[in-house]
Amino acid sequence: MDAYALQRSWDRVTEHGEQVPLYFYSHLFVSHPDVRSMFPLSMSNQRDKFFSALGRIVSHADQIENRC
């Protein structure tokens, strides 16, 4: 895995701000409406947590091989 390339790609993704998790969840719920009931009605907190978690994972991607 090229951690540097992943991190640079993530930098480009974050330029779009809230549109990214909005798109992700919109696509998820349209493609798989059966999973919508597993999520809260208000998705703002969930979107923030998801985006934050992804950012944390990507920011430490260069350390993954050291932990496995």
All heavy atoms as TSV, in Angstrom:
chain	resi	resn	atom	element	x	y	z
A	1	MET	N	N	0.839	-1.168	0.000
A	1	MET	CA	C	0.000	0.000	0.000
A	1	MET	C	C	0.895	1.246	0.000
A	1	MET	O	O	1.876	1.315	0.716
A	1	MET	CB	C	-0.891	0.001	1.234
A	1	MET	CG	C	-1.681	1.257	1.361
A	1	MET	SD	S	-2.690	1.407	2.842
A	1	MET	CE	C	-1.482	1.428	4.121
A	2	ASP	N	N	0.499	2.206	-0.767
A	2	ASP	CA	C	1.212	3.477	-0.836
A	2	ASP	C	C	0.512	4.467	0.098
A	2	ASP	O	O	-0.441	5.147	-0.288
A	2	ASP	CB	C	1.229	3.982	-2.271
A	2	ASP	CG	C	2.064	5.229	-2.448
A	2	ASP	OD1	O	2.432	5.870	-1.439
A	2	ASP	OD2	O	2.355	5.563	-3.609
A	3	ALA	N	N	0.976	4.515	1.337
A	3	ALA	CA	C	0.348	5.362	2.356
A	3	ALA	C	C	0.398	6.838	1.958
A	3	ALA	O	O	-0.567	7.580	2.179
A	3	ALA	CB	C	1.012	5.155	3.704
A	4	TYR	N	N	1.505	7.248	1.358
A	4	TYR	CA	C	1.635	8.644	0.950
A	4	TYR	C	C	0.560	9.011	-0.081
A	4	TYR	O	O	-0.095	10.045	0.037
A	4	TYR	CB	C	3.035	8.911	0.392
A	4	TYR	CG	C	3.224	10.328	-0.064
A	4	TYR	CD1	C	3.429	11.349	0.861
A	4	TYR	CD2	C	3.180	10.660	-1.414
A	4	TYR	CE1	C	3.587	12.666	0.448
A	4	TYR	CE2	C	3.338	11.970	-1.829
A	4	TYR	CZ	C	3.545	12.969	-0.897
A	4	TYR	OH	O	3.691	14.271	-1.309
A	5	ALA	N	N	0.367	8.157	-1.081
A	5	ALA	CA	C	-0.652	8.410	-2.110
A	5	ALA	C	C	-2.048	8.436	-1.488
A	5	ALA	O	O	-2.885	9.278	-1.853
A	5	ALA	CB	C	-0.574	7.360	-3.208
A	6	LEU	N	N	-2.304	7.539	-0.552
A	6	LEU	CA	C	-3.596	7.511	0.130
A	6	LEU	C	C	-3.829	8.817	0.894
A	6	LEU	O	O	-4.904	9.413	0.812
A	6	LEU	CB	C	-3.663	6.317	1.085
A	6	LEU	CG	C	-4.929	6.184	1.920
A	6	LEU	CD1	C	-6.147	5.974	1.030
A	6	LEU	CD2	C	-4.777	5.023	2.898
A	7	GLN	N	N	-2.815	9.273	1.588
A	7	GLN	CA	C	-2.944	10.512	2.356
A	7	GLN	C	C	-3.135	11.721	1.449
A	7	GLN	O	O	-3.919	12.616	1.756
A	7	GLN	CB	C	-1.736	10.684	3.276
A	7	GLN	CG	C	-1.749	9.664	4.393
A	7	GLN	CD	C	-0.448	9.558	5.143
A	7	GLN	OE1	O	0.597	9.965	4.662
A	7	GLN	NE2	N	-0.505	8.976	6.330
A	8	ARG	N	N	-2.446	11.762	0.330
A	8	ARG	CA	C	-2.628	12.878	-0.620
A	8	ARG	C	C	-4.034	12.820	-1.220
A	8	ARG	O	O	-4.677	13.856	-1.420
A	8	ARG	CB	C	-1.590	12.826	-1.740
A	8	ARG	CG	C	-0.146	13.033	-1.305
A	8	ARG	CD	C	0.236	14.333	-0.592
A	8	ARG	NE	N	-0.317	14.615	0.720
A	8	ARG	CZ	C	0.099	14.112	1.900
A	8	ARG	NH1	N	1.080	13.252	1.951
A	8	ARG	NH2	N	-0.470	14.461	3.031
A	9	SER	N	N	-4.518	11.637	-1.505
A	9	SER	CA	C	-5.880	11.498	-2.030
A	9	SER	C	C	-6.894	11.972	-0.996
A	9	SER	O	O	-7.875	12.639	-1.331
A	9	SER	CB	C	-6.171	10.043	-2.393
A	9	SER	OG	O	-5.360	9.620	-3.448
A	10	TRP	N	N	-6.650	11.612	0.257
A	10	TRP	CA	C	-7.562	12.025	1.329
A	10	TRP	C	C	-7.568	13.550	1.454
A	10	TRP	O	O	-8.614	14.152	1.683
A	10	TRP	CB	C	-7.169	11.376	2.646
A	10	TRP	CG	C	-8.104	11.732	3.760
A	10	TRP	CD1	C	-7.834	12.543	4.814
A	10	TRP	CD2	C	-9.459	11.307	3.919
A	10	TRP	NE1	N	-8.942	12.651	5.618
A	10	TRP	CE2	C	-9.949	11.898	5.095
A	10	TRP	CE3	C	-10.298	10.490	3.170
A	10	TRP	CZ2	C	-11.248	11.690	5.545
A	10	TRP	CZ3	C	-11.596	10.282	3.624
A	10	TRP	CH2	C	-12.056	10.878	4.790
A	11	ASP	N	N	-6.418	14.165	1.281
A	11	ASP	CA	C	-6.350	15.631	1.312
A	11	ASP	C	C	-7.278	16.226	0.259
A	11	ASP	O	O	-7.969	17.217	0.509
A	11	ASP	CB	C	-4.916	16.120	1.069
A	11	ASP	CG	C	-3.991	15.838	2.236
A	11	ASP	OD1	O	-4.483	15.549	3.350
A	11	ASP	OD2	O	-2.764	15.887	2.024
A	12	ARG	N	N	-7.308	15.614	-0.903
A	12	ARG	CA	C	-8.193	16.104	-1.976
A	12	ARG	C	C	-9.652	15.880	-1.622
A	12	ARG	O	O	-10.514	16.702	-1.934
A	12	ARG	CB	C	-7.837	15.428	-3.295
A	12	ARG	CG	C	-6.453	15.862	-3.790
A	12	ARG	CD	C	-6.094	15.264	-5.106
A	12	ARG	NE	N	-7.001	15.755	-6.142
A	12	ARG	CZ	C	-7.168	15.155	-7.307
A	12	ARG	NH1	N	-6.486	14.055	-7.590
A	12	ARG	NH2	N	-7.983	15.649	-8.206
A	13	VAL	N	N	-9.950	14.754	-0.974
A	13	VAL	CA	C	-11.320	14.450	-0.561
A	13	VAL	C	C	-11.802	15.478	0.457
A	13	VAL	O	O	-12.924	15.985	0.360
A	13	VAL	CB	C	-11.412	13.020	0.022
A	13	VAL	CG1	C	-12.737	12.788	0.729
A	13	VAL	CG2	C	-11.204	11.983	-1.067
A	14	THR	N	N	-10.955	15.801	1.426
A	14	THR	CA	C	-11.378	16.713	2.494
A	14	THR	C	C	-11.641	18.128	1.990
A	14	THR	O	O	-12.324	18.893	2.666
A	14	THR	CB	C	-10.338	16.750	3.635
A	14	THR	OG1	O	-9.079	17.183	3.128
A	14	THR	CG2	C	-10.207	15.391	4.295
A	15	GLU	N	N	-11.137	18.447	0.818
A	15	GLU	CA	C	-11.425	19.769	0.236
A	15	GLU	C	C	-12.918	19.954	-0.015
A	15	GLU	O	O	-13.403	21.076	-0.118
A	15	GLU	CB	C	-10.653	19.951	-1.069
A	15	GLU	CG	C	-9.163	20.056	-0.898
A	15	GLU	CD	C	-8.417	20.075	-2.217
A	15	GLU	OE1	O	-9.072	20.066	-3.292
A	15	GLU	OE2	O	-7.177	20.080	-2.180
A	16	HIS	N	N	-13.652	18.861	-0.112
A	16	HIS	CA	C	-15.085	18.912	-0.396
A	16	HIS	C	C	-15.932	18.941	0.874
A	16	HIS	O	O	-17.161	18.988	0.795
A	16	HIS	CB	C	-15.487	17.743	-1.289
A	16	HIS	CG	C	-14.792	17.767	-2.609
A	16	HIS	ND1	N	-15.186	18.592	-3.638
A	16	HIS	CD2	C	-13.704	17.103	-3.052
A	16	HIS	CE1	C	-14.375	18.415	-4.665
A	16	HIS	NE2	N	-13.463	17.519	-4.337
A	17	GLY	N	N	-15.278	18.894	2.026
A	17	GLY	CA	C	-15.959	19.060	3.310
A	17	GLY	C	C	-17.123	18.114	3.527
A	17	GLY	O	O	-17.024	16.912	3.290
A	18	GLU	N	N	-18.234	18.686	3.971
A	18	GLU	CA	C	-19.405	17.893	4.350
A	18	GLU	C	C	-20.052	17.169	3.175
A	18	GLU	O	O	-20.867	16.264	3.383
A	18	GLU	CB	C	-20.446	18.783	5.025
A	18	GLU	CG	C	-20.018	19.283	6.381
A	18	GLU	CD	C	-21.107	20.099	7.056
A	18	GLU	OE1	O	-22.261	20.080	6.576
A	18	GLU	OE2	O	-20.795	20.749	8.057
A	19	GLN	N	N	-19.726	17.560	1.965
A	19	GLN	CA	C	-20.321	16.903	0.800
A	19	GLN	C	C	-19.923	15.430	0.723
A	19	GLN	O	O	-20.689	14.610	0.222
A	19	GLN	CB	C	-19.898	17.604	-0.484
A	19	GLN	CG	C	-20.448	19.004	-0.620
A	19	GLN	CD	C	-19.901	19.690	-1.854
A	19	GLN	OE1	O	-19.033	19.188	-2.550
A	19	GLN	NE2	N	-20.423	20.875	-2.127
A	20	VAL	N	N	-18.744	15.095	1.225
A	20	VAL	CA	C	-18.246	13.716	1.114
A	20	VAL	C	C	-19.096	12.748	1.931
A	20	VAL	O	O	-19.629	11.781	1.378
A	20	VAL	CB	C	-16.756	13.626	1.487
A	20	VAL	CG1	C	-16.275	12.186	1.486
A	20	VAL	CG2	C	-15.929	14.486	0.557
A	21	PRO	N	N	-19.250	12.947	3.243
A	21	PRO	CA	C	-20.089	12.005	3.980
A	21	PRO	C	C	-21.562	12.079	3.567
A	21	PRO	O	O	-22.266	11.060	3.597
A	21	PRO	CB	C	-19.890	12.380	5.450
A	21	PRO	CG	C	-19.353	13.767	5.434
A	21	PRO	CD	C	-18.620	13.915	4.138
A	22	LEU	N	N	-22.019	13.252	3.149
A	22	LEU	CA	C	-23.395	13.348	2.652
A	22	LEU	C	C	-23.582	12.465	1.422
A	22	LEU	O	O	-24.568	11.737	1.311
A	22	LEU	CB	C	-23.746	14.798	2.303
A	22	LEU	CG	C	-24.047	15.726	3.458
A	22	LEU	CD1	C	-24.148	17.170	2.969
A	22	LEU	CD2	C	-25.320	15.312	4.151
A	23	TYR	N	N	-22.630	12.529	0.511
A	23	TYR	CA	C	-22.698	11.699	-0.685
A	23	TYR	C	C	-22.639	10.214	-0.309
A	23	TYR	O	O	-23.412	9.409	-0.818
A	23	TYR	CB	C	-21.575	12.038	-1.656
A	23	TYR	CG	C	-21.555	11.110	-2.844
A	23	TYR	CD1	C	-22.409	11.323	-3.915
A	23	TYR	CD2	C	-20.717	9.996	-2.876
A	23	TYR	CE1	C	-22.423	10.460	-4.999
A	23	TYR	CE2	C	-20.730	9.128	-3.951
A	23	TYR	CZ	C	-21.584	9.362	-5.004
A	23	TYR	OH	O	-21.601	8.489	-6.056
A	24	PHE	N	N	-21.706	9.871	0.573
A	24	PHE	CA	C	-21.548	8.470	0.966
A	24	PHE	C	C	-22.852	7.903	1.514
A	24	PHE	O	O	-23.321	6.852	1.073
A	24	PHE	CB	C	-20.431	8.323	2.011
A	24	PHE	CG	C	-20.359	6.946	2.590
A	24	PHE	CD1	C	-19.712	5.926	1.901
A	24	PHE	CD2	C	-20.963	6.653	3.803
A	24	PHE	CE1	C	-19.658	4.641	2.430
A	24	PHE	CE2	C	-20.917	5.371	4.333
A	24	PHE	CZ	C	-20.260	4.362	3.647
A	25	TYR	N	N	-23.431	8.588	2.500
A	25	TYR	CA	C	-24.655	8.065	3.114
A	25	TYR	C	C	-25.844	8.130	2.166
A	25	TYR	O	O	-26.692	7.236	2.180
A	25	TYR	CB	C	-24.953	8.781	4.432
A	25	TYR	CG	C	-24.086	8.254	5.559
A	25	TYR	CD1	C	-23.085	9.030	6.113
A	25	TYR	CD2	C	-24.264	6.970	6.051
A	25	TYR	CE1	C	-22.291	8.544	7.135
A	25	TYR	CE2	C	-23.467	6.474	7.064
A	25	TYR	CZ	C	-22.484	7.264	7.609
A	25	TYR	OH	O	-21.694	6.772	8.610
A	26	SER	N	N	-25.920	9.148	1.342
A	26	SER	CA	C	-27.002	9.207	0.356
A	26	SER	C	C	-26.924	8.016	-0.587
A	26	SER	O	O	-27.929	7.353	-0.863
A	26	SER	CB	C	-26.932	10.508	-0.443
A	26	SER	OG	O	-27.141	11.607	0.379
A	27	HIS	N	N	-25.727	7.760	-1.073
A	27	HIS	CA	C	-25.534	6.623	-1.972
A	27	HIS	C	C	-25.858	5.302	-1.260
A	27	HIS	O	O	-26.515	4.422	-1.824
A	27	HIS	CB	C	-24.108	6.613	-2.506
A	27	HIS	CG	C	-23.831	5.500	-3.451
A	27	HIS	ND1	N	-24.333	5.478	-4.740
A	27	HIS	CD2	C	-23.128	4.352	-3.300
A	27	HIS	CE1	C	-23.947	4.358	-5.342
A	27	HIS	NE2	N	-23.208	3.669	-4.481
A	28	LEU	N	N	-25.400	5.167	-0.037
A	28	LEU	CA	C	-25.667	3.951	0.737
A	28	LEU	C	C	-27.163	3.712	0.894
A	28	LEU	O	O	-27.662	2.613	0.638
A	28	LEU	CB	C	-25.011	4.052	2.119
A	28	LEU	CG	C	-25.297	2.903	3.085
A	28	LEU	CD1	C	-24.681	1.601	2.572
A	28	LEU	CD2	C	-24.771	3.242	4.478
A	29	PHE	N	N	-27.899	4.746	1.283
A	29	PHE	CA	C	-29.330	4.580	1.553
A	29	PHE	C	C	-30.153	4.410	0.286
A	29	PHE	O	O	-31.185	3.730	0.306
A	29	PHE	CB	C	-29.851	5.749	2.385
A	29	PHE	CG	C	-29.220	5.838	3.755
A	29	PHE	CD1	C	-29.078	7.061	4.378
A	29	PHE	CD2	C	-28.766	4.709	4.420
A	29	PHE	CE1	C	-28.505	7.151	5.639
A	29	PHE	CE2	C	-28.182	4.775	5.673
A	29	PHE	CZ	C	-28.055	6.003	6.291
A	30	VAL	N	N	-29.718	4.988	-0.807
A	30	VAL	CA	C	-30.429	4.786	-2.077
A	30	VAL	C	C	-30.155	3.376	-2.602
A	30	VAL	O	O	-31.063	2.682	-3.073
A	30	VAL	CB	C	-30.033	5.852	-3.123
A	30	VAL	CG1	C	-30.509	5.476	-4.506
A	30	VAL	CG2	C	-30.588	7.207	-2.716
A	31	SER	N	N	-28.901	2.935	-2.487
A	31	SER	CA	C	-28.517	1.616	-2.991
A	31	SER	C	C	-29.014	0.481	-2.104
A	31	SER	O	O	-29.293	-0.612	-2.593
A	31	SER	CB	C	-26.996	1.507	-3.091
A	31	SER	OG	O	-26.481	2.480	-3.950
A	32	HIS	N	N	-29.097	0.746	-0.802
A	32	HIS	CA	C	-29.485	-0.290	0.164
A	32	HIS	C	C	-30.461	0.301	1.181
A	32	HIS	O	O	-30.095	0.514	2.347
A	32	HIS	CB	C	-28.246	-0.845	0.876
A	32	HIS	CG	C	-27.213	-1.379	-0.055
A	32	HIS	ND1	N	-27.324	-2.614	-0.646
A	32	HIS	CD2	C	-26.063	-0.827	-0.522
A	32	HIS	CE1	C	-26.274	-2.807	-1.430
A	32	HIS	NE2	N	-25.505	-1.739	-1.378
A	33	PRO	N	N	-31.672	0.588	0.775
A	33	PRO	CA	C	-32.625	1.244	1.680
A	33	PRO	C	C	-32.918	0.434	2.947
A	33	PRO	O	O	-33.300	1.001	3.967
A	33	PRO	CB	C	-33.880	1.418	0.828
A	33	PRO	CG	C	-33.711	0.535	-0.341
A	33	PRO	CD	C	-32.252	0.301	-0.528
A	34	ASP	N	N	-32.681	-0.851	2.897
A	34	ASP	CA	C	-32.933	-1.696	4.060
A	34	ASP	C	C	-32.008	-1.383	5.234
A	34	ASP	O	O	-32.337	-1.684	6.385
A	34	ASP	CB	C	-32.803	-3.170	3.674
A	34	ASP	CG	C	-31.522	-3.486	2.928
A	34	ASP	OD1	O	-31.239	-2.789	1.929
A	34	ASP	OD2	O	-30.806	-4.418	3.329
A	35	VAL	N	N	-30.862	-0.755	5.002
A	35	VAL	CA	C	-29.941	-0.447	6.096
A	35	VAL	C	C	-30.262	0.888	6.776
A	35	VAL	O	O	-29.719	1.172	7.848
A	35	VAL	CB	C	-28.463	-0.457	5.645
A	35	VAL	CG1	C	-28.086	-1.801	5.063
A	35	VAL	CG2	C	-28.152	0.679	4.687
A	36	ARG	N	N	-31.148	1.682	6.198
A	36	ARG	CA	C	-31.444	3.004	6.760
A	36	ARG	C	C	-31.922	2.916	8.200
A	36	ARG	O	O	-31.577	3.762	9.040
A	36	ARG	CB	C	-32.481	3.731	5.899
A	36	ARG	CG	C	-32.858	5.118	6.419
A	36	ARG	CD	C	-31.624	6.010	6.433
A	36	ARG	NE	N	-31.874	7.341	6.916
A	36	ARG	CZ	C	-31.596	7.778	8.139
A	36	ARG	NH1	N	-31.083	6.954	9.044
A	36	ARG	NH2	N	-31.806	9.025	8.485
A	37	SER	N	N	-32.672	1.894	8.525
A	37	SER	CA	C	-33.210	1.764	9.888
A	37	SER	C	C	-32.122	1.504	10.933
A	37	SER	O	O	-32.379	1.635	12.128
A	37	SER	CB	C	-34.254	0.642	9.932
A	37	SER	OG	O	-33.649	-0.602	9.624
A	38	MET	N	N	-30.919	1.185	10.512
A	38	MET	CA	C	-29.818	0.948	11.446
A	38	MET	C	C	-29.153	2.245	11.893
A	38	MET	O	O	-28.260	2.219	12.741
A	38	MET	CB	C	-28.765	0.038	10.803
A	38	MET	CG	C	-29.254	-1.362	10.552
A	38	MET	SD	S	-27.904	-2.447	10.097
A	38	MET	CE	C	-28.071	-2.460	8.328
A	39	PHE	N	N	-29.572	3.361	11.337
A	39	PHE	CA	C	-28.939	4.641	11.616
A	39	PHE	C	C	-29.939	5.597	12.252
A	39	PHE	O	O	-31.143	5.470	12.051
A	39	PHE	CB	C	-28.398	5.245	10.318
A	39	PHE	CG	C	-27.272	4.461	9.720
A	39	PHE	CD1	C	-27.526	3.404	8.853
A	39	PHE	CD2	C	-25.960	4.757	10.038
A	39	PHE	CE1	C	-26.486	2.668	8.311
A	39	PHE	CE2	C	-24.912	4.025	9.500
A	39	PHE	CZ	C	-25.181	2.981	8.643
A	40	PRO	N	N	-29.426	6.585	13.005
A	40	PRO	CA	C	-30.343	7.552	13.625
A	40	PRO	C	C	-31.022	8.425	12.574
A	40	PRO	O	O	-30.517	8.574	11.459
A	40	PRO	CB	C	-29.415	8.384	14.517
A	40	PRO	CG	C	-28.048	8.210	13.944
A	40	PRO	CD	C	-28.023	6.859	13.302
A	41	LEU	N	N	-32.156	8.993	12.951
A	41	LEU	CA	C	-32.873	9.866	12.021
A	41	LEU	C	C	-32.026	11.078	11.657
A	41	LEU	O	O	-31.940	11.452	10.496
A	41	LEU	CB	C	-34.207	10.319	12.621
A	41	LEU	CG	C	-35.258	9.221	12.792
A	41	LEU	CD1	C	-36.503	9.783	13.458
A	41	LEU	CD2	C	-35.604	8.605	11.448
A	42	SER	N	N	-31.418	11.689	12.645
A	42	SER	CA	C	-30.523	12.816	12.391
A	42	SER	C	C	-29.120	12.263	12.179
A	42	SER	O	O	-28.529	11.686	13.092
A	42	SER	CB	C	-30.527	13.787	13.571
A	42	SER	OG	O	-29.572	14.804	13.362
A	43	MET	N	N	-28.605	12.443	10.994
A	43	MET	CA	C	-27.334	11.825	10.624
A	43	MET	C	C	-26.118	12.734	10.825
A	43	MET	O	O	-24.989	12.302	10.610
A	43	MET	CB	C	-27.385	11.395	9.154
A	43	MET	CG	C	-28.302	10.212	8.900
A	43	MET	SD	S	-27.669	8.717	9.647
A	43	MET	CE	C	-26.163	8.486	8.727
A	44	SER	N	N	-26.297	13.968	11.252
A	44	SER	CA	C	-25.159	14.889	11.321
A	44	SER	C	C	-24.055	14.378	12.248
A	44	SER	O	O	-22.874	14.420	11.882
A	44	SER	CB	C	-25.612	16.288	11.728
A	44	SER	OG	O	-26.224	16.252	13.001
A	45	ASN	N	N	-24.399	13.886	13.411
A	45	ASN	CA	C	-23.390	13.371	14.339
A	45	ASN	C	C	-22.718	12.122	13.765
A	45	ASN	O	O	-21.496	11.960	13.854
A	45	ASN	CB	C	-24.024	13.081	15.699
A	45	ASN	CG	C	-22.999	12.859	16.780
A	45	ASN	OD1	O	-21.910	13.421	16.743
A	45	ASN	ND2	N	-23.351	12.054	17.755
A	46	GLN	N	N	-23.515	11.254	13.164
A	46	GLN	CA	C	-22.978	10.028	12.557
A	46	GLN	C	C	-22.014	10.362	11.420
A	46	GLN	O	O	-20.939	9.783	11.311
A	46	GLN	CB	C	-24.117	9.151	12.031
A	46	GLN	CG	C	-23.687	7.913	11.300
A	46	GLN	CD	C	-23.010	6.897	12.198
A	46	GLN	OE1	O	-23.304	6.810	13.376
A	46	GLN	NE2	N	-22.099	6.116	11.639
A	47	ARG	N	N	-22.392	11.316	10.583
A	47	ARG	CA	C	-21.524	11.729	9.471
A	47	ARG	C	C	-20.200	12.272	9.986
A	47	ARG	O	O	-19.136	11.936	9.479
A	47	ARG	CB	C	-22.223	12.776	8.604
A	47	ARG	CG	C	-23.291	12.212	7.702
A	47	ARG	CD	C	-23.753	13.240	6.693
A	47	ARG	NE	N	-24.227	14.469	7.305
A	47	ARG	CZ	C	-25.503	14.744	7.551
A	47	ARG	NH1	N	-26.440	13.865	7.228
A	47	ARG	NH2	N	-25.841	15.892	8.095
A	48	ASP	N	N	-20.274	13.096	11.029
A	48	ASP	CA	C	-19.054	13.673	11.605
A	48	ASP	C	C	-18.137	12.585	12.159
A	48	ASP	O	O	-16.924	12.610	11.952
A	48	ASP	CB	C	-19.388	14.668	12.710
A	48	ASP	CG	C	-20.068	15.925	12.208
A	48	ASP	OD1	O	-20.028	16.172	10.977
A	48	ASP	OD2	O	-20.642	16.655	13.036
A	49	LYS	N	N	-18.712	11.633	12.878
A	49	LYS	CA	C	-17.919	10.540	13.462
A	49	LYS	C	C	-17.277	9.687	12.373
A	49	LYS	O	O	-16.111	9.304	12.472
A	49	LYS	CB	C	-18.790	9.657	14.353
A	49	LYS	CG	C	-19.162	10.288	15.656
A	49	LYS	CD	C	-20.018	9.336	16.465
A	49	LYS	CE	C	-20.433	9.943	17.778
A	49	LYS	NZ	N	-21.262	9.005	18.567
A	50	PHE	N	N	-18.039	9.380	11.347
A	50	PHE	CA	C	-17.536	8.550	10.253
A	50	PHE	C	C	-16.374	9.238	9.538
A	50	PHE	O	O	-15.321	8.641	9.320
A	50	PHE	CB	C	-18.679	8.248	9.277
A	50	PHE	CG	C	-18.261	7.485	8.058
A	50	PHE	CD1	C	-17.802	6.190	8.166
A	50	PHE	CD2	C	-18.335	8.059	6.795
A	50	PHE	CE1	C	-17.419	5.472	7.030
A	50	PHE	CE2	C	-17.959	7.356	5.678
A	50	PHE	CZ	C	-17.500	6.057	5.791
A	51	PHE	N	N	-16.561	10.492	9.197
A	51	PHE	CA	C	-15.539	11.241	8.472
A	51	PHE	C	C	-14.281	11.402	9.329
A	51	PHE	O	O	-13.164	11.279	8.852
A	51	PHE	CB	C	-16.108	12.600	8.055
A	51	PHE	CG	C	-15.437	13.222	6.877
A	51	PHE	CD1	C	-15.378	12.566	5.655
A	51	PHE	CD2	C	-14.883	14.479	6.970
A	51	PHE	CE1	C	-14.765	13.153	4.553
A	51	PHE	CE2	C	-14.274	15.081	5.886
A	51	PHE	CZ	C	-14.213	14.406	4.678
A	52	SER	N	N	-14.472	11.651	10.595
A	52	SER	CA	C	-13.354	11.789	11.522
A	52	SER	C	C	-12.582	10.474	11.648
A	52	SER	O	O	-11.345	10.465	11.651
A	52	SER	CB	C	-13.869	12.241	12.889
A	52	SER	OG	O	-12.828	12.308	13.820
A	53	ALA	N	N	-13.310	9.369	11.760
A	53	ALA	CA	C	-12.668	8.054	11.876
A	53	ALA	C	C	-11.868	7.728	10.616
A	53	ALA	O	O	-10.736	7.239	10.705
A	53	ALA	CB	C	-13.711	6.973	12.141
A	54	LEU	N	N	-12.436	7.990	9.456
A	54	LEU	CA	C	-11.704	7.750	8.213
A	54	LEU	C	C	-10.440	8.604	8.148
A	54	LEU	O	O	-9.380	8.128	7.754
A	54	LEU	CB	C	-12.583	8.050	6.995
A	54	LEU	CG	C	-13.578	6.985	6.597
A	54	LEU	CD1	C	-14.399	7.467	5.402
A	54	LEU	CD2	C	-12.897	5.692	6.278
A	55	GLY	N	N	-10.558	9.839	8.546
A	55	GLY	CA	C	-9.400	10.724	8.542
A	55	GLY	C	C	-8.301	10.223	9.459
A	55	GLY	O	O	-7.112	10.268	9.115
A	56	ARG	N	N	-8.688	9.721	10.608
A	56	ARG	CA	C	-7.704	9.186	11.559
A	56	ARG	C	C	-7.008	7.954	10.985
A	56	ARG	O	O	-5.790	7.802	11.096
A	56	ARG	CB	C	-8.385	8.861	12.877
A	56	ARG	CG	C	-7.441	8.447	13.966
A	56	ARG	CD	C	-8.183	8.373	15.298
A	56	ARG	NE	N	-7.326	7.842	16.322
A	56	ARG	CZ	C	-6.521	8.569	17.081
A	56	ARG	NH1	N	-6.472	9.872	16.899
A	56	ARG	NH2	N	-5.777	8.012	18.011
A	57	ILE	N	N	-7.777	7.085	10.373
A	57	ILE	CA	C	-7.208	5.875	9.771
A	57	ILE	C	C	-6.217	6.259	8.672
A	57	ILE	O	O	-5.096	5.751	8.622
A	57	ILE	CB	C	-8.325	4.966	9.220
A	57	ILE	CG1	C	-9.116	4.363	10.377
A	57	ILE	CG2	C	-7.746	3.871	8.320
A	57	ILE	CD1	C	-10.419	3.726	9.952
A	58	VAL	N	N	-6.629	7.148	7.800
A	58	VAL	CA	C	-5.772	7.549	6.688
A	58	VAL	C	C	-4.515	8.264	7.188
A	58	VAL	O	O	-3.422	8.022	6.690
A	58	VAL	CB	C	-6.545	8.439	5.681
A	58	VAL	CG1	C	-5.615	9.043	4.653
A	58	VAL	CG2	C	-7.637	7.631	4.999
A	59	SER	N	N	-4.671	9.091	8.201
A	59	SER	CA	C	-3.508	9.833	8.694
A	59	SER	C	C	-2.461	8.921	9.335
A	59	SER	O	O	-1.299	9.289	9.437
A	59	SER	CB	C	-3.935	10.918	9.677
A	59	SER	OG	O	-4.411	10.357	10.871
A	60	HIS	N	N	-2.873	7.721	9.734
A	60	HIS	CA	C	-1.948	6.754	10.326
A	60	HIS	C	C	-1.667	5.575	9.392
A	60	HIS	O	O	-1.103	4.569	9.817
A	60	HIS	CB	C	-2.502	6.241	11.653
A	60	HIS	CG	C	-2.540	7.301	12.713
A	60	HIS	ND1	N	-3.639	8.104	12.902
A	60	HIS	CD2	C	-1.605	7.716	13.593
A	60	HIS	CE1	C	-3.382	8.951	13.882
A	60	HIS	NE2	N	-2.160	8.749	14.315
A	61	ALA	N	N	-2.038	5.701	8.138
A	61	ALA	CA	C	-1.865	4.597	7.187
A	61	ALA	C	C	-0.415	4.179	7.038
A	61	ALA	O	O	-0.130	3.006	6.801
A	61	ALA	CB	C	-2.444	4.983	5.825
A	62	ASP	N	N	0.492	5.113	7.210
A	62	ASP	CA	C	1.910	4.783	7.081
A	62	ASP	C	C	2.418	3.938	8.250
A	62	ASP	O	O	3.508	3.381	8.193
A	62	ASP	CB	C	2.743	6.052	6.953
A	62	ASP	CG	C	2.530	7.018	8.103
A	62	ASP	OD1	O	1.464	6.971	8.747
A	62	ASP	OD2	O	3.439	7.827	8.353
A	63	GLN	N	N	1.620	3.785	9.289
A	63	GLN	CA	C	1.999	3.003	10.457
A	63	GLN	C	C	1.366	1.611	10.481
A	63	GLN	O	O	1.681	0.809	11.352
A	63	GLN	CB	C	1.628	3.739	11.731
A	63	GLN	CG	C	2.286	5.086	11.847
A	63	GLN	CD	C	1.723	5.900	12.989
A	63	GLN	OE1	O	1.043	5.389	13.862
A	63	GLN	NE2	N	2.016	7.192	12.980
A	64	ILE	N	N	0.481	1.325	9.554
A	64	ILE	CA	C	-0.263	0.061	9.553
A	64	ILE	C	C	0.671	-1.143	9.457
A	64	ILE	O	O	0.530	-2.098	10.204
A	64	ILE	CB	C	-1.319	0.036	8.435
A	64	ILE	CG1	C	-2.439	1.024	8.757
A	64	ILE	CG2	C	-1.875	-1.368	8.235
A	64	ILE	CD1	C	-3.455	1.192	7.665
A	65	GLU	N	N	1.617	-1.084	8.564
A	65	GLU	CA	C	2.513	-2.228	8.377
A	65	GLU	C	C	3.355	-2.506	9.620
A	65	GLU	O	O	3.736	-3.639	9.857
A	65	GLU	CB	C	3.389	-2.001	7.160
A	65	GLU	CG	C	2.593	-2.002	5.877
A	65	GLU	CD	C	3.404	-1.648	4.651
A	65	GLU	OE1	O	4.610	-1.381	4.780
A	65	GLU	OE2	O	2.815	-1.624	3.566
A	66	ASN	N	N	3.610	-1.497	10.425
A	66	ASN	CA	C	4.376	-1.683	11.657
A	66	ASN	C	C	3.552	-2.366	12.746
A	66	ASN	O	O	4.110	-2.936	13.662
A	66	ASN	CB	C	4.867	-0.333	12.189
A	66	ASN	CG	C	5.841	0.325	11.237
A	66	ASN	OD1	O	6.499	-0.327	10.454
A	66	ASN	ND2	N	5.895	1.649	11.296
A	67	ARG	N	N	2.241	-2.307	12.644
A	67	ARG	CA	C	1.370	-2.863	13.683
A	67	ARG	C	C	0.868	-4.265	13.359
A	67	ARG	O	O	0.324	-4.924	14.201
A	67	ARG	CB	C	0.174	-1.946	13.892
A	67	ARG	CG	C	0.583	-0.606	14.440
A	67	ARG	CD	C	-0.606	0.278	14.617
A	67	ARG	NE	N	-0.201	1.583	15.039
A	67	ARG	CZ	C	-0.616	2.157	16.151
A	67	ARG	NH1	N	-1.463	1.543	16.919
A	67	ARG	NH2	N	-0.194	3.357	16.479
A	68	CYS	N	N	1.045	-4.695	12.140
A	68	CYS	CA	C	0.523	-6.011	11.746
A	68	CYS	C	C	1.542	-7.099	11.952
A	68	CYS	O	O	2.671	-6.991	11.945
A	68	CYS	CB	C	0.074	-5.980	10.292
A	68	CYS	SG	S	-1.316	-4.885	10.038
